[in-house]
Amino acid sequence: MMDDPGRGALMRYWATHDGIELLRAFAERRKADRLRDEKRVTELMTSLPTPGRGVHSVEFDEVTRELLRLDILSELDAVIADLLKFCADPGDVDDQLPALRQALRIGRGHAPSDTARNDKHVEIERAWIAAYMRMESDGKFRPERVIAEEIAKRTGVVATTAFNCWRALKEREPTQKRWSDRVSGRARNLLKVSIKNKALHLNKAVKPEPSRIKFGKGRTNQ
């Protein structure tokens, strides 16, 4: 048990209260559990239930909470790795604060000449995330083409630029892609269920009454 990844670093943290050891424990344990966590994400996404008629089920909420936990941990992996690199070689005193901010993803360390362009990309990315959060909340499926056109009008770019920013974000952050795929997949399933239910309702409404043969009634004696 002593050679379990992360255990030694955690015990050193308990003994010394050195935060670097806690970061090491996290990184070692996450690396050891990577394949298991990836398998778990796949299992959860496959088993994700579709609530009937837009009503959130307890099972659905439990699954999405666990997926959220795994997504947060996955995003932390790169941050922790960069913090460990910074701690191992913090560099000159004057450069430490910018380096630490970059490791923590604060401000992203953009050059002034790139600020306007990057601010526009951030605005577009936030608009995409907001659109998917809305889809997750109301369960109403909306194609990417429609979302891209709406964001383009709102941000003053062409739809292609809006779509390319979204694609770049998903390539840069795989957890973002997994989340959006999960949201759109569930919304698409809800749409299919809704269309099927409407079709069944219409079929019942327009189904003709079976004809009945009447004997004796309505006949006139000659």
PyMOL commands that place a pseudoatom at each C-alpha (Angstrom):
pseudoatom trace, name=CA, resn=MET, resi=1, chain=A, elem=C, hetatm=0, pos=[0.000, 0.000, 0.000]
pseudoatom trace, name=CA, resn=MET, resi=2, chain=A, elem=C, hetatm=0, pos=[2.895, 2.375, 0.701]
pseudoatom trace, name=CA, resn=ASP, resi=3, chain=A, elem=C, hetatm=0, pos=[3.855, 2.467, -2.970]
pseudoatom trace, name=CA, resn=ASP, resi=4, chain=A, elem=C, hetatm=0, pos=[0.398, 3.615, -4.116]
pseudoatom trace, name=CA, resn=PRO, resi=5, chain=A, elem=C, hetatm=0, pos=[0.841, 6.723, -6.277]
pseudoatom trace, name=CA, resn=GLY, resi=6, chain=A, elem=C, hetatm=0, pos=[0.172, 9.815, -4.201]
pseudoatom trace, name=CA, resn=ARG, resi=7, chain=A, elem=C, hetatm=0, pos=[0.324, 8.099, -0.811]
pseudoatom trace, name=CA, resn=GLY, resi=8, chain=A, elem=C, hetatm=0, pos=[3.954, 8.974, -0.044]
pseudoatom trace, name=CA, resn=ALA, resi=9, chain=A, elem=C, hetatm=0, pos=[3.481, 12.620, -1.043]
pseudoatom trace, name=CA, resn=LEU, resi=10, chain=A, elem=C, hetatm=0, pos=[0.322, 12.868, 1.047]
pseudoatom trace, name=CA, resn=MET, resi=11, chain=A, elem=C, hetatm=0, pos=[2.100, 11.469, 4.112]
pseudoatom trace, name=CA, resn=ARG, resi=12, chain=A, elem=C, hetatm=0, pos=[4.922, 13.960, 3.612]
pseudoatom trace, name=CA, resn=TYR, resi=13, chain=A, elem=C, hetatm=0, pos=[2.321, 16.727, 3.458]
pseudoatom trace, name=CA, resn=TRP, resi=14, chain=A, elem=C, hetatm=0, pos=[0.794, 15.524, 6.736]
pseudoatom trace, name=CA, resn=ALA, resi=15, chain=A, elem=C, hetatm=0, pos=[4.248, 15.517, 8.307]
pseudoatom trace, name=CA, resn=THR, resi=16, chain=A, elem=C, hetatm=0, pos=[5.532, 18.850, 6.949]
pseudoatom trace, name=CA, resn=HIS, resi=17, chain=A, elem=C, hetatm=0, pos=[2.421, 20.759, 5.805]
pseudoatom trace, name=CA, resn=ASP, resi=18, chain=A, elem=C, hetatm=0, pos=[4.375, 21.611, 2.658]
pseudoatom trace, name=CA, resn=GLY, resi=19, chain=A, elem=C, hetatm=0, pos=[1.784, 22.456, 0.011]
pseudoatom trace, name=CA, resn=ILE, resi=20, chain=A, elem=C, hetatm=0, pos=[4.033, 21.266, -2.800]
pseudoatom trace, name=CA, resn=GLU, resi=21, chain=A, elem=C, hetatm=0, pos=[3.706, 17.715, -1.473]
pseudoatom trace, name=CA, resn=LEU, resi=22, chain=A, elem=C, hetatm=0, pos=[-0.078, 17.993, -1.648]
pseudoatom trace, name=CA, resn=LEU, resi=23, chain=A, elem=C, hetatm=0, pos=[0.166, 19.129, -5.270]
pseudoatom trace, name=CA, resn=ARG, resi=24, chain=A, elem=C, hetatm=0, pos=[2.439, 16.155, -5.979]
pseudoatom trace, name=CA, resn=ALA, resi=25, chain=A, elem=C, hetatm=0, pos=[-0.013, 13.783, -4.301]
pseudoatom trace, name=CA, resn=PHE, resi=26, chain=A, elem=C, hetatm=0, pos=[-2.828, 15.107, -6.486]
pseudoatom trace, name=CA, resn=ALA, resi=27, chain=A, elem=C, hetatm=0, pos=[-0.783, 14.860, -9.692]
pseudoatom trace, name=CA, resn=GLU, resi=28, chain=A, elem=C, hetatm=0, pos=[0.491, 11.339, -8.952]
pseudoatom trace, name=CA, resn=ARG, resi=29, chain=A, elem=C, hetatm=0, pos=[-2.944, 10.009, -8.027]
pseudoatom trace, name=CA, resn=ARG, resi=30, chain=A, elem=C, hetatm=0, pos=[-4.621, 11.593, -11.047]
pseudoatom trace, name=CA, resn=LYS, resi=31, chain=A, elem=C, hetatm=0, pos=[-2.004, 10.129, -13.400]
pseudoatom trace, name=CA, resn=ALA, resi=32, chain=A, elem=C, hetatm=0, pos=[-2.490, 6.670, -11.900]
pseudoatom trace, name=CA, resn=ASP, resi=33, chain=A, elem=C, hetatm=0, pos=[-6.283, 6.934, -12.193]
pseudoatom trace, name=CA, resn=ARG, resi=34, chain=A, elem=C, hetatm=0, pos=[-6.375, 8.421, -15.709]
pseudoatom trace, name=CA, resn=LEU, resi=35, chain=A, elem=C, hetatm=0, pos=[-7.493, 5.315, -17.578]
pseudoatom trace, name=CA, resn=ARG, resi=36, chain=A, elem=C, hetatm=0, pos=[-10.005, 4.382, -14.906]
pseudoatom trace, name=CA, resn=ASP, resi=37, chain=A, elem=C, hetatm=0, pos=[-11.497, 7.883, -14.898]
pseudoatom trace, name=CA, resn=GLU, resi=38, chain=A, elem=C, hetatm=0, pos=[-11.718, 7.951, -18.709]
pseudoatom trace, name=CA, resn=LYS, resi=39, chain=A, elem=C, hetatm=0, pos=[-13.534, 4.626, -18.615]
pseudoatom trace, name=CA, resn=ARG, resi=40, chain=A, elem=C, hetatm=0, pos=[-15.863, 5.952, -15.930]
pseudoatom trace, name=CA, resn=VAL, resi=41, chain=A, elem=C, hetatm=0, pos=[-16.699, 9.049, -18.013]
pseudoatom trace, name=CA, resn=THR, resi=42, chain=A, elem=C, hetatm=0, pos=[-17.563, 6.813, -20.969]
pseudoatom trace, name=CA, resn=GLU, resi=43, chain=A, elem=C, hetatm=0, pos=[-19.764, 4.632, -18.769]
pseudoatom trace, name=CA, resn=LEU, resi=44, chain=A, elem=C, hetatm=0, pos=[-21.576, 7.631, -17.318]
pseudoatom trace, name=CA, resn=MET, resi=45, chain=A, elem=C, hetatm=0, pos=[-22.199, 9.228, -20.703]
pseudoatom trace, name=CA, resn=THR, resi=46, chain=A, elem=C, hetatm=0, pos=[-23.513, 5.930, -22.074]
pseudoatom trace, name=CA, resn=SER, resi=47, chain=A, elem=C, hetatm=0, pos=[-25.846, 5.445, -19.113]
pseudoatom trace, name=CA, resn=LEU, resi=48, chain=A, elem=C, hetatm=0, pos=[-27.031, 9.063, -18.974]
pseudoatom trace, name=CA, resn=PRO, resi=49, chain=A, elem=C, hetatm=0, pos=[-30.829, 8.787, -18.667]
pseudoatom trace, name=CA, resn=THR, resi=50, chain=A, elem=C, hetatm=0, pos=[-33.250, 10.956, -20.616]
pseudoatom trace, name=CA, resn=PRO, resi=51, chain=A, elem=C, hetatm=0, pos=[-35.862, 12.512, -18.335]
pseudoatom trace, name=CA, resn=GLY, resi=52, chain=A, elem=C, hetatm=0, pos=[-39.390, 12.216, -19.648]
pseudoatom trace, name=CA, resn=ARG, resi=53, chain=A, elem=C, hetatm=0, pos=[-41.134, 15.384, -20.819]
pseudoatom trace, name=CA, resn=GLY, resi=54, chain=A, elem=C, hetatm=0, pos=[-38.305, 17.637, -19.694]
pseudoatom trace, name=CA, resn=VAL, resi=55, chain=A, elem=C, hetatm=0, pos=[-38.529, 16.636, -16.031]
pseudoatom trace, name=CA, resn=HIS, resi=56, chain=A, elem=C, hetatm=0, pos=[-35.159, 16.128, -14.338]
pseudoatom trace, name=CA, resn=SER, resi=57, chain=A, elem=C, hetatm=0, pos=[-34.931, 12.708, -12.751]
pseudoatom trace, name=CA, resn=VAL, resi=58, chain=A, elem=C, hetatm=0, pos=[-32.925, 11.962, -9.605]
pseudoatom trace, name=CA, resn=GLU, resi=59, chain=A, elem=C, hetatm=0, pos=[-30.806, 9.484, -11.567]
pseudoatom trace, name=CA, resn=PHE, resi=60, chain=A, elem=C, hetatm=0, pos=[-30.025, 12.088, -14.245]
pseudoatom trace, name=CA, resn=ASP, resi=61, chain=A, elem=C, hetatm=0, pos=[-28.934, 14.624, -11.618]
pseudoatom trace, name=CA, resn=GLU, resi=62, chain=A, elem=C, hetatm=0, pos=[-26.661, 12.083, -9.910]
pseudoatom trace, name=CA, resn=VAL, resi=63, chain=A, elem=C, hetatm=0, pos=[-24.955, 11.131, -13.175]
pseudoatom trace, name=CA, resn=THR, resi=64, chain=A, elem=C, hetatm=0, pos=[-24.413, 14.750, -14.257]
pseudoatom trace, name=CA, resn=ARG, resi=65, chain=A, elem=C, hetatm=0, pos=[-22.989, 15.640, -10.827]
pseudoatom trace, name=CA, resn=GLU, resi=66, chain=A, elem=C, hetatm=0, pos=[-20.390, 12.879, -11.078]
pseudoatom trace, name=CA, resn=LEU, resi=67, chain=A, elem=C, hetatm=0, pos=[-19.525, 13.957, -14.628]
pseudoatom trace, name=CA, resn=LEU, resi=68, chain=A, elem=C, hetatm=0, pos=[-19.132, 17.514, -13.364]
pseudoatom trace, name=CA, resn=ARG, resi=69, chain=A, elem=C, hetatm=0, pos=[-16.765, 16.331, -10.613]
pseudoatom trace, name=CA, resn=LEU, resi=70, chain=A, elem=C, hetatm=0, pos=[-14.623, 14.450, -13.125]
pseudoatom trace, name=CA, resn=ASP, resi=71, chain=A, elem=C, hetatm=0, pos=[-14.622, 17.420, -15.510]
pseudoatom trace, name=CA, resn=ILE, resi=72, chain=A, elem=C, hetatm=0, pos=[-13.381, 19.742, -12.747]
pseudoatom trace, name=CA, resn=LEU, resi=73, chain=A, elem=C, hetatm=0, pos=[-10.610, 17.327, -11.797]
pseudoatom trace, name=CA, resn=SER, resi=74, chain=A, elem=C, hetatm=0, pos=[-9.603, 16.994, -15.443]
pseudoatom trace, name=CA, resn=GLU, resi=75, chain=A, elem=C, hetatm=0, pos=[-9.328, 20.778, -15.807]
pseudoatom trace, name=CA, resn=LEU, resi=76, chain=A, elem=C, hetatm=0, pos=[-7.234, 20.954, -12.638]
pseudoatom trace, name=CA, resn=ASP, resi=77, chain=A, elem=C, hetatm=0, pos=[-4.647, 18.499, -13.990]
pseudoatom trace, name=CA, resn=ALA, resi=78, chain=A, elem=C, hetatm=0, pos=[-2.931, 21.039, -16.253]
pseudoatom trace, name=CA, resn=VAL, resi=79, chain=A, elem=C, hetatm=0, pos=[-3.113, 23.771, -13.597]
pseudoatom trace, name=CA, resn=ILE, resi=80, chain=A, elem=C, hetatm=0, pos=[-1.494, 21.552, -10.957]
pseudoatom trace, name=CA, resn=ALA, resi=81, chain=A, elem=C, hetatm=0, pos=[1.197, 20.433, -13.417]
pseudoatom trace, name=CA, resn=ASP, resi=82, chain=A, elem=C, hetatm=0, pos=[2.079, 24.061, -14.217]
pseudoatom trace, name=CA, resn=LEU, resi=83, chain=A, elem=C, hetatm=0, pos=[2.129, 24.970, -10.523]
pseudoatom trace, name=CA, resn=LEU, resi=84, chain=A, elem=C, hetatm=0, pos=[4.591, 22.144, -9.842]
pseudoatom trace, name=CA, resn=LYS, resi=85, chain=A, elem=C, hetatm=0, pos=[6.814, 23.372, -12.677]
pseudoatom trace, name=CA, resn=PHE, resi=86, chain=A, elem=C, hetatm=0, pos=[6.683, 26.887, -11.268]
pseudoatom trace, name=CA, resn=CYS, resi=87, chain=A, elem=C, hetatm=0, pos=[7.559, 25.688, -7.758]
pseudoatom trace, name=CA, resn=ALA, resi=88, chain=A, elem=C, hetatm=0, pos=[10.486, 23.661, -9.094]
pseudoatom trace, name=CA, resn=ASP, resi=89, chain=A, elem=C, hetatm=0, pos=[11.905, 26.677, -10.959]
pseudoatom trace, name=CA, resn=PRO, resi=90, chain=A, elem=C, hetatm=0, pos=[10.212, 29.961, -9.957]
pseudoatom trace, name=CA, resn=GLY, resi=91, chain=A, elem=C, hetatm=0, pos=[12.755, 32.082, -11.839]
pseudoatom trace, name=CA, resn=ASP, resi=92, chain=A, elem=C, hetatm=0, pos=[13.682, 35.680, -11.114]
pseudoatom trace, name=CA, resn=VAL, resi=93, chain=A, elem=C, hetatm=0, pos=[11.716, 37.483, -8.431]
pseudoatom trace, name=CA, resn=ASP, resi=94, chain=A, elem=C, hetatm=0, pos=[10.402, 40.087, -10.879]
pseudoatom trace, name=CA, resn=ASP, resi=95, chain=A, elem=C, hetatm=0, pos=[9.017, 37.372, -13.150]
pseudoatom trace, name=CA, resn=GLN, resi=96, chain=A, elem=C, hetatm=0, pos=[7.437, 35.193, -10.484]
pseudoatom trace, name=CA, resn=LEU, resi=97, chain=A, elem=C, hetatm=0, pos=[4.062, 36.907, -10.217]
pseudoatom trace, name=CA, resn=PRO, resi=98, chain=A, elem=C, hetatm=0, pos=[3.352, 36.844, -13.986]
pseudoatom trace, name=CA, resn=ALA, resi=99, chain=A, elem=C, hetatm=0, pos=[4.544, 33.222, -14.133]
pseudoatom trace, name=CA, resn=LEU, resi=100, chain=A, elem=C, hetatm=0, pos=[2.302, 32.274, -11.225]
pseudoatom trace, name=CA, resn=ARG, resi=101, chain=A, elem=C, hetatm=0, pos=[-0.687, 34.054, -12.789]
pseudoatom trace, name=CA, resn=GLN, resi=102, chain=A, elem=C, hetatm=0, pos=[-0.043, 32.183, -16.022]
pseudoatom trace, name=CA, resn=ALA, resi=103, chain=A, elem=C, hetatm=0, pos=[0.124, 28.840, -14.185]
pseudoatom trace, name=CA, resn=LEU, resi=104, chain=A, elem=C, hetatm=0, pos=[-3.193, 29.634, -12.498]
pseudoatom trace, name=CA, resn=ARG, resi=105, chain=A, elem=C, hetatm=0, pos=[-4.736, 30.697, -15.823]
pseudoatom trace, name=CA, resn=ILE, resi=106, chain=A, elem=C, hetatm=0, pos=[-5.311, 34.208, -14.518]
pseudoatom trace, name=CA, resn=GLY, resi=107, chain=A, elem=C, hetatm=0, pos=[-5.374, 36.721, -17.347]
pseudoatom trace, name=CA, resn=ARG, resi=108, chain=A, elem=C, hetatm=0, pos=[-3.788, 34.153, -19.679]
pseudoatom trace, name=CA, resn=GLY, resi=109, chain=A, elem=C, hetatm=0, pos=[-0.737, 36.460, -20.059]
pseudoatom trace, name=CA, resn=HIS, resi=110, chain=A, elem=C, hetatm=0, pos=[-1.798, 38.008, -23.370]
pseudoatom trace, name=CA, resn=ALA, resi=111, chain=A, elem=C, hetatm=0, pos=[0.426, 40.546, -25.051]
pseudoatom trace, name=CA, resn=PRO, resi=112, chain=A, elem=C, hetatm=0, pos=[-1.155, 44.031, -25.369]
pseudoatom trace, name=CA, resn=SER, resi=113, chain=A, elem=C, hetatm=0, pos=[-1.214, 43.753, -29.165]
pseudoatom trace, name=CA, resn=ASP, resi=114, chain=A, elem=C, hetatm=0, pos=[-3.331, 40.616, -28.887]
pseudoatom trace, name=CA, resn=THR, resi=115, chain=A, elem=C, hetatm=0, pos=[-5.753, 41.976, -26.324]
pseudoatom trace, name=CA, resn=ALA, resi=116, chain=A, elem=C, hetatm=0, pos=[-8.540, 43.130, -28.664]
pseudoatom trace, name=CA, resn=ARG, resi=117, chain=A, elem=C, hetatm=0, pos=[-8.492, 39.938, -30.718]
pseudoatom trace, name=CA, resn=ASN, resi=118, chain=A, elem=C, hetatm=0, pos=[-8.369, 37.689, -27.669]
pseudoatom trace, name=CA, resn=ASP, resi=119, chain=A, elem=C, hetatm=0, pos=[-11.118, 39.644, -25.924]
pseudoatom trace, name=CA, resn=LYS, resi=120, chain=A, elem=C, hetatm=0, pos=[-13.356, 39.058, -28.944]
pseudoatom trace, name=CA, resn=HIS, resi=121, chain=A, elem=C, hetatm=0, pos=[-12.577, 35.343, -28.901]
pseudoatom trace, name=CA, resn=VAL, resi=122, chain=A, elem=C, hetatm=0, pos=[-13.330, 35.173, -25.185]
pseudoatom trace, name=CA, resn=GLU, resi=123, chain=A, elem=C, hetatm=0, pos=[-16.636, 36.957, -25.788]
pseudoatom trace, name=CA, resn=ILE, resi=124, chain=A, elem=C, hetatm=0, pos=[-17.547, 34.420, -28.483]
pseudoatom trace, name=CA, resn=GLU, resi=125, chain=A, elem=C, hetatm=0, pos=[-16.493, 31.460, -26.350]
pseudoatom trace, name=CA, resn=ARG, resi=126, chain=A, elem=C, hetatm=0, pos=[-18.557, 32.703, -23.421]
pseudoatom trace, name=CA, resn=ALA, resi=127, chain=A, elem=C, hetatm=0, pos=[-21.548, 33.117, -25.723]
pseudoatom trace, name=CA, resn=TRP, resi=128, chain=A, elem=C, hetatm=0, pos=[-21.214, 29.482, -26.851]
pseudoatom trace, name=CA, resn=ILE, resi=129, chain=A, elem=C, hetatm=0, pos=[-20.936, 28.253, -23.275]
pseudoatom trace, name=CA, resn=ALA, resi=130, chain=A, elem=C, hetatm=0, pos=[-23.993, 30.334, -22.307]
pseudoatom trace, name=CA, resn=ALA, resi=131, chain=A, elem=C, hetatm=0, pos=[-25.945, 28.835, -25.215]
pseudoatom trace, name=CA, resn=TYR, resi=132, chain=A, elem=C, hetatm=0, pos=[-25.107, 25.304, -24.102]
pseudoatom trace, name=CA, resn=MET, resi=133, chain=A, elem=C, hetatm=0, pos=[-25.899, 26.130, -20.482]
pseudoatom trace, name=CA, resn=ARG, resi=134, chain=A, elem=C, hetatm=0, pos=[-29.312, 27.306, -21.688]
pseudoatom trace, name=CA, resn=MET, resi=135, chain=A, elem=C, hetatm=0, pos=[-29.729, 24.084, -23.673]
pseudoatom trace, name=CA, resn=GLU, resi=136, chain=A, elem=C, hetatm=0, pos=[-28.769, 22.071, -20.603]
pseudoatom trace, name=CA, resn=SER, resi=137, chain=A, elem=C, hetatm=0, pos=[-31.294, 23.980, -18.503]
pseudoatom trace, name=CA, resn=ASP, resi=138, chain=A, elem=C, hetatm=0, pos=[-34.341, 23.916, -20.779]
pseudoatom trace, name=CA, resn=GLY, resi=139, chain=A, elem=C, hetatm=0, pos=[-33.546, 20.717, -22.709]
pseudoatom trace, name=CA, resn=LYS, resi=140, chain=A, elem=C, hetatm=0, pos=[-34.377, 22.367, -26.061]
pseudoatom trace, name=CA, resn=PHE, resi=141, chain=A, elem=C, hetatm=0, pos=[-32.040, 21.215, -28.842]
pseudoatom trace, name=CA, resn=ARG, resi=142, chain=A, elem=C, hetatm=0, pos=[-30.543, 23.913, -31.062]
pseudoatom trace, name=CA, resn=PRO, resi=143, chain=A, elem=C, hetatm=0, pos=[-28.175, 23.080, -33.968]
pseudoatom trace, name=CA, resn=GLU, resi=144, chain=A, elem=C, hetatm=0, pos=[-24.686, 24.583, -33.932]
pseudoatom trace, name=CA, resn=ARG, resi=145, chain=A, elem=C, hetatm=0, pos=[-25.469, 26.415, -37.172]
pseudoatom trace, name=CA, resn=VAL, resi=146, chain=A, elem=C, hetatm=0, pos=[-28.316, 28.297, -35.508]
pseudoatom trace, name=CA, resn=ILE, resi=147, chain=A, elem=C, hetatm=0, pos=[-26.235, 29.110, -32.429]
pseudoatom trace, name=CA, resn=ALA, resi=148, chain=A, elem=C, hetatm=0, pos=[-23.305, 30.286, -34.565]
pseudoatom trace, name=CA, resn=GLU, resi=149, chain=A, elem=C, hetatm=0, pos=[-25.534, 32.647, -36.562]
pseudoatom trace, name=CA, resn=GLU, resi=150, chain=A, elem=C, hetatm=0, pos=[-27.027, 34.152, -33.398]
pseudoatom trace, name=CA, resn=ILE, resi=151, chain=A, elem=C, hetatm=0, pos=[-23.603, 34.634, -31.804]
pseudoatom trace, name=CA, resn=ALA, resi=152, chain=A, elem=C, hetatm=0, pos=[-22.231, 36.160, -35.007]
pseudoatom trace, name=CA, resn=LYS, resi=153, chain=A, elem=C, hetatm=0, pos=[-24.977, 38.815, -35.025]
pseudoatom trace, name=CA, resn=ARG, resi=154, chain=A, elem=C, hetatm=0, pos=[-24.503, 39.533, -31.332]
pseudoatom trace, name=CA, resn=THR, resi=155, chain=A, elem=C, hetatm=0, pos=[-20.704, 39.848, -31.447]
pseudoatom trace, name=CA, resn=GLY, resi=156, chain=A, elem=C, hetatm=0, pos=[-20.284, 41.482, -34.845]
pseudoatom trace, name=CA, resn=VAL, resi=157, chain=A, elem=C, hetatm=0, pos=[-18.428, 38.661, -36.620]
pseudoatom trace, name=CA, resn=VAL, resi=158, chain=A, elem=C, hetatm=0, pos=[-19.332, 36.266, -39.403]
pseudoatom trace, name=CA, resn=ALA, resi=159, chain=A, elem=C, hetatm=0, pos=[-20.846, 32.899, -38.527]
pseudoatom trace, name=CA, resn=THR, resi=160, chain=A, elem=C, hetatm=0, pos=[-17.714, 31.077, -39.713]
pseudoatom trace, name=CA, resn=THR, resi=161, chain=A, elem=C, hetatm=0, pos=[-15.583, 32.964, -37.199]
pseudoatom trace, name=CA, resn=ALA, resi=162, chain=A, elem=C, hetatm=0, pos=[-18.027, 32.169, -34.408]
pseudoatom trace, name=CA, resn=PHE, resi=163, chain=A, elem=C, hetatm=0, pos=[-17.992, 28.498, -35.324]
pseudoatom trace, name=CA, resn=ASN, resi=164, chain=A, elem=C, hetatm=0, pos=[-14.185, 28.363, -35.653]
pseudoatom trace, name=CA, resn=CYS, resi=165, chain=A, elem=C, hetatm=0, pos=[-13.751, 29.897, -32.189]
pseudoatom trace, name=CA, resn=TRP, resi=166, chain=A, elem=C, hetatm=0, pos=[-16.015, 27.221, -30.758]
pseudoatom trace, name=CA, resn=ARG, resi=167, chain=A, elem=C, hetatm=0, pos=[-14.174, 24.432, -32.576]
pseudoatom trace, name=CA, resn=ALA, resi=168, chain=A, elem=C, hetatm=0, pos=[-10.815, 25.758, -31.379]
pseudoatom trace, name=CA, resn=LEU, resi=169, chain=A, elem=C, hetatm=0, pos=[-12.066, 25.887, -27.796]
pseudoatom trace, name=CA, resn=LYS, resi=170, chain=A, elem=C, hetatm=0, pos=[-13.209, 22.257, -27.933]
pseudoatom trace, name=CA, resn=GLU, resi=171, chain=A, elem=C, hetatm=0, pos=[-9.892, 21.155, -29.430]
pseudoatom trace, name=CA, resn=ARG, resi=172, chain=A, elem=C, hetatm=0, pos=[-7.959, 23.091, -26.785]
pseudoatom trace, name=CA, resn=GLU, resi=173, chain=A, elem=C, hetatm=0, pos=[-10.092, 21.871, -23.883]
pseudoatom trace, name=CA, resn=PRO, resi=174, chain=A, elem=C, hetatm=0, pos=[-11.386, 18.288, -24.386]
pseudoatom trace, name=CA, resn=THR, resi=175, chain=A, elem=C, hetatm=0, pos=[-13.551, 18.486, -21.269]
pseudoatom trace, name=CA, resn=GLN, resi=176, chain=A, elem=C, hetatm=0, pos=[-15.441, 21.350, -22.904]
pseudoatom trace, name=CA, resn=LYS, resi=177, chain=A, elem=C, hetatm=0, pos=[-16.155, 19.124, -25.889]
pseudoatom trace, name=CA, resn=ARG, resi=178, chain=A, elem=C, hetatm=0, pos=[-17.325, 16.254, -23.690]
pseudoatom trace, name=CA, resn=TRP, resi=179, chain=A, elem=C, hetatm=0, pos=[-19.672, 18.552, -21.809]
pseudoatom trace, name=CA, resn=SER, resi=180, chain=A, elem=C, hetatm=0, pos=[-21.172, 20.154, -24.932]
pseudoatom trace, name=CA, resn=ASP, resi=181, chain=A, elem=C, hetatm=0, pos=[-21.565, 16.770, -26.630]
pseudoatom trace, name=CA, resn=ARG, resi=182, chain=A, elem=C, hetatm=0, pos=[-23.338, 15.490, -23.547]
pseudoatom trace, name=CA, resn=VAL, resi=183, chain=A, elem=C, hetatm=0, pos=[-25.690, 18.492, -23.441]
pseudoatom trace, name=CA, resn=SER, resi=184, chain=A, elem=C, hetatm=0, pos=[-26.551, 18.405, -27.145]
pseudoatom trace, name=CA, resn=GLY, resi=185, chain=A, elem=C, hetatm=0, pos=[-26.972, 14.623, -27.104]
pseudoatom trace, name=CA, resn=ARG, resi=186, chain=A, elem=C, hetatm=0, pos=[-29.467, 14.775, -24.264]
pseudoatom trace, name=CA, resn=ALA, resi=187, chain=A, elem=C, hetatm=0, pos=[-31.361, 17.679, -25.866]
pseudoatom trace, name=CA, resn=ARG, resi=188, chain=A, elem=C, hetatm=0, pos=[-31.482, 15.796, -29.172]
pseudoatom trace, name=CA, resn=ASN, resi=189, chain=A, elem=C, hetatm=0, pos=[-32.901, 12.742, -27.414]
pseudoatom trace, name=CA, resn=LEU, resi=190, chain=A, elem=C, hetatm=0, pos=[-35.536, 14.880, -25.712]
pseudoatom trace, name=CA, resn=LEU, resi=191, chain=A, elem=C, hetatm=0, pos=[-36.472, 16.320, -29.104]
pseudoatom trace, name=CA, resn=LYS, resi=192, chain=A, elem=C, hetatm=0, pos=[-36.862, 12.834, -30.580]
pseudoatom trace, name=CA, resn=VAL, resi=193, chain=A, elem=C, hetatm=0, pos=[-39.070, 11.781, -27.669]
pseudoatom trace, name=CA, resn=SER, resi=194, chain=A, elem=C, hetatm=0, pos=[-41.179, 14.929, -28.074]
pseudoatom trace, name=CA, resn=ILE, resi=195, chain=A, elem=C, hetatm=0, pos=[-41.623, 14.374, -31.825]
pseudoatom trace, name=CA, resn=LYS, resi=196, chain=A, elem=C, hetatm=0, pos=[-42.557, 10.740, -31.244]
pseudoatom trace, name=CA, resn=ASN, resi=197, chain=A, elem=C, hetatm=0, pos=[-45.104, 11.659, -28.579]
pseudoatom trace, name=CA, resn=LYS, resi=198, chain=A, elem=C, hetatm=0, pos=[-46.663, 14.310, -30.825]
pseudoatom trace, name=CA, resn=ALA, resi=199, chain=A, elem=C, hetatm=0, pos=[-46.888, 11.841, -33.698]
pseudoatom trace, name=CA, resn=LEU, resi=200, chain=A, elem=C, hetatm=0, pos=[-48.622, 9.290, -31.478]
pseudoatom trace, name=CA, resn=HIS, resi=201, chain=A, elem=C, hetatm=0, pos=[-51.029, 11.954, -30.241]
pseudoatom trace, name=CA, resn=LEU, resi=202, chain=A, elem=C, hetatm=0, pos=[-51.884, 13.069, -33.781]
pseudoatom trace, name=CA, resn=ASN, resi=203, chain=A, elem=C, hetatm=0, pos=[-52.416, 9.495, -34.905]
pseudoatom trace, name=CA, resn=LYS, resi=204, chain=A, elem=C, hetatm=0, pos=[-54.870, 8.949, -32.099]
pseudoatom trace, name=CA, resn=ALA, resi=205, chain=A, elem=C, hetatm=0, pos=[-56.653, 12.233, -32.838]
pseudoatom trace, name=CA, resn=VAL, resi=206, chain=A, elem=C, hetatm=0, pos=[-57.180, 11.624, -36.559]
pseudoatom trace, name=CA, resn=LYS, resi=207, chain=A, elem=C, hetatm=0, pos=[-57.829, 7.913, -36.368]
pseudoatom trace, name=CA, resn=PRO, resi=208, chain=A, elem=C, hetatm=0, pos=[-61.327, 7.404, -37.878]
pseudoatom trace, name=CA, resn=GLU, resi=209, chain=A, elem=C, hetatm=0, pos=[-64.071, 5.742, -35.940]
pseudoatom trace, name=CA, resn=PRO, resi=210, chain=A, elem=C, hetatm=0, pos=[-64.736, 2.213, -37.162]
pseudoatom trace, name=CA, resn=SER, resi=211, chain=A, elem=C, hetatm=0, pos=[-67.777, 2.167, -39.434]
pseudoatom trace, name=CA, resn=ARG, resi=212, chain=A, elem=C, hetatm=0, pos=[-70.854, 0.533, -38.036]
pseudoatom trace, name=CA, resn=ILE, resi=213, chain=A, elem=C, hetatm=0, pos=[-73.542, -1.164, -40.091]
pseudoatom trace, name=CA, resn=LYS, resi=214, chain=A, elem=C, hetatm=0, pos=[-77.020, -0.128, -39.029]
pseudoatom trace, name=CA, resn=PHE, resi=215, chain=A, elem=C, hetatm=0, pos=[-79.870, -2.504, -39.448]
pseudoatom trace, name=CA, resn=GLY, resi=216, chain=A, elem=C, hetatm=0, pos=[-83.514, -1.404, -39.542]
pseudoatom trace, name=CA, resn=LYS, resi=217, chain=A, elem=C, hetatm=0, pos=[-82.966, 2.197, -38.504]
pseudoatom trace, name=CA, resn=GLY, resi=218, chain=A, elem=C, hetatm=0, pos=[-83.501, 5.026, -40.959]
pseudoatom trace, name=CA, resn=ARG, resi=219, chain=A, elem=C, hetatm=0, pos=[-85.268, 2.800, -43.525]
pseudoatom trace, name=CA, resn=THR, resi=220, chain=A, elem=C, hetatm=0, pos=[-88.565, 3.960, -45.098]
pseudoatom trace, name=CA, resn=ASN, resi=221, chain=A, elem=C, hetatm=0, pos=[-91.299, 1.411, -45.646]
pseudoatom trace, name=CA, resn=GLN, resi=222, chain=A, elem=C, hetatm=0, pos=[-92.480, 1.393, -49.256]
for i in range(1, 222): cmd.bond("trace and resi %d" % i, "trace and resi %d" % (i + 1))
show_as sticks, trace
zoom trace
